[in-house]
Structures are given as C-alpha cells and as structure tokens.
Amino acid sequence: MKNQVTLLAFIICLCNNVIGQDSTTLLNTAPAKYDDFDRPKKWGFITNVPSDMWQIAKSPFQKSNLLGLGVVAASTAILIPYDQPISDAIKRASTHIHLQPETEYSVPIKIGDTKLLKIPQNWNSALYQLGEGGTSMLVGGGLFVFGKIAKDNRALQTASDITETFFTMGIGTQVLKRMTGRESPFVRTKPGGAWHPFPSFKDFQVNTSNYDAFPSGHLATMMATVTVLTTNYPEKKWIGYLGYSLIGLTGWAMANTEVHWVGDYPLALALGYISGKISCMRHQKKKPHPLAML
C-alpha cells in the first residue's frame, strides 16, 4: 500500500507542477490587477462557451502545451493499470482513519424528486459534495451579489468566468465520458473497470455508472473554479492553498466512495485548468511594455 500511495502522490504533484508551471506562457496572460476589469459582457458566460470548447479542443496541438499534454497522458497511462490496487489502498487507509465510504445526506428542502438542499451527514459526503458543482455556483453567486452591491467589476467578471467554466466543463466532460465509456468502481465488472467506448445514448442514460467514470467532472469543475479565482485574484495566495487542498481531499473521497478511479483525475485537472485560463484570458488587458511608452 505504501508504494501505491507514494506513486499516486508523486504523479499528482507532477501534474500540478507542470500544469501550473508558467500560465503566462501557456496562454499568454498577464497577472490580473484590480483595475484590469471592465463590466462583464451580458450573457457572455453562455455565448463564450462554444469558443471555449474550440480552444480546449485545439490546445493539445499547440507547441507550448506539448509538455503538459505529455505529462497528463503519461500519468494517466501509468495510473490506469494500478487503479484497482490504488483504490483498494485508499479504502484501507480511509477505514484506518475512520473516514466512512458511504455518502449520506439529509434533505430538508425538496420539490418532488428534486433535492434543493442536501446536508452531508459525514466527512466523506461533505468532501464529495464539494465537487458536485453547487459549490462553484455558490461561490459564483456570492461574487455576483457582492459585485452588484459594491459595484466591483472584478467580482462580477469572476462570477461570470466561474459560470462559464461550469457550462464548459459540463459539456466537455460529458462528451469525453460518452466517448470512453469507463465503468465506475462501484459497478466494475473487472479490476480497474471495463471500457465500453461510444455507448448508445439510451444505454448511457439508463446505466450511467457503467460508462461515466472517465474523466472526473467533479475535479474538472473544481479545478476550473480554483483556476479562475487564483487568476483573477493573484494577490490572495490563500485561495490556491485552500483550493488545491480541497481538490486533493475531494479526489480522495471520490476514490473512497468508489465513484472514480484515480486514473480519471489527471485529464480532469488539465481540462479544468485550461478552461479556467481560457475564460480569464478573454478579458485580461495587456499592458504596454514600459519602453514602448518612451
């Protein structure tokens, strides 16, 4: 178990270092400042999504992204053969620290079968819920309300960026899930889960868990949200420390509850990072070089 957890930690750290090694070179963006923001484009968080999807689709073929692409591909290829033993090791370690694998919620507010509010009943459920998208929308909604009250364009633009990446990641990860068709751990028919590429629309809808493990939409959405926040608020270093820690804990919780394999994570993290950067790049203002002003 020690060797498997060490391998997992090394690969995740390597992915994070390469993905975040030099974002200004990767997407030609400059650090944001408070006065760099205009009022966000109305409905831009929806109308920009097709362009974002196209940018993500072509990003692997750009020379500046080849190193990151290689690391993501290599780490995924290394992790997938070890997914079952890593999953087993995480569950054993979780049992040792009394982290329950079950997801349990109380639902005080619902309309019919629609759950409007879920309150987690254990730590694993709380960590898992962080990646479900509601957290990102809560953060975005809070920034929107604050921006409106304080007339803060940076908060308004960040709220728009978070919403934009939420839609982009929702569509992008769904497309990839339907292309790859990997079994979730809790319904696996073989160690590491079977792959059934391009399942029919009906099969995917009826037996979703048989096909939707790869990549993780939870981590992609979380990574996109953290990337937007750290890009638009670069002076607030605590956002990155907290955000990446929560991503790691959520990834652990999803493996513990057998919703995802660890091999589902590298691509999800890369997608979220690129989506966040693309959304922010669109509105960041480029300052003239000081010598150009002479």
C-alpha positions, 0 to 999 in steps of 0.5 A: 500500500505504501508504494501505491500511495507514494506513486499516486502522490508523486504523479499528482504533484507532477501534474500540478507542477507542470500544469501550473508551471508558467500560465503566462506562457501557456496562454499568454496572460498577464497577472490580473490587477484590480483595475484590469476589469471592465463590466462583464459582457451580458450573457457572455458566460453562455455565448463564450462557451462554444469558443471555449470548447474550440480552444480546449479542443485545439490546445493539445496541438499547440507547441507550448502545451506539448509538455503538459499534454505529455505529462497528463497522458503519461500519468494517466497511462501509468495510473490506469493499470494500478487503479484497482490496487490504488483504490483498494489502498485508499479504502484501507487507509480511509477505514484506518482513519475512520473516514466512512465510504458511504455518502449520506445526506439529509434533505430538508428542502425538496420539490418532488424528486428534486433535492434543493438542499442536501446536508452531508451527514459525514466527512466523506459526503461533505468532501464529495459534495464539494465537487458536485458543482453547487459549490462553484455556483455558490461561490459564483453567486456570492461574487455576483451579489457582492459585485452588484452591491459594491459595484466591483467589476472584478467580482462580477467578471469572476462570477461570470468566468466561474459560470462559464467554466461550469457550462464548459466543463459540463459539456466537455466532460460529458462528451469525453465520458460518452466517448470512453465509456469507463465503468465506475468502481462501484459497478466494475465488472473487472479490476480497474473497470471495463471500457465500453467506448461510444455507448448508445445514448439510451444505454448511457442514460439508463446505466450511467455508472457503467460508462461515466467514470472517465474523466472526473467532472467533479475535479474538472469543475473544481479545478476550473473554479480554483483556476479562475479565482487564483487568476483573477485574484493573484494577490490572495495566495490563500485561495490556491492553498485552500483550493488545491487542498480541497481538490486533493481531499475531494479526489480522495473521497471520490476514490473512497466512495468508489465513484472514480478511479484515480486514473480519471483525475489527471485529464480532469485537472488539465481540462479544468485548468485550461478552461479556467485560463481560457475564460480569464484570458478573454478579458485580461488587458495587456499592458504596454511594455514600459519602453514602448511608452518612451 
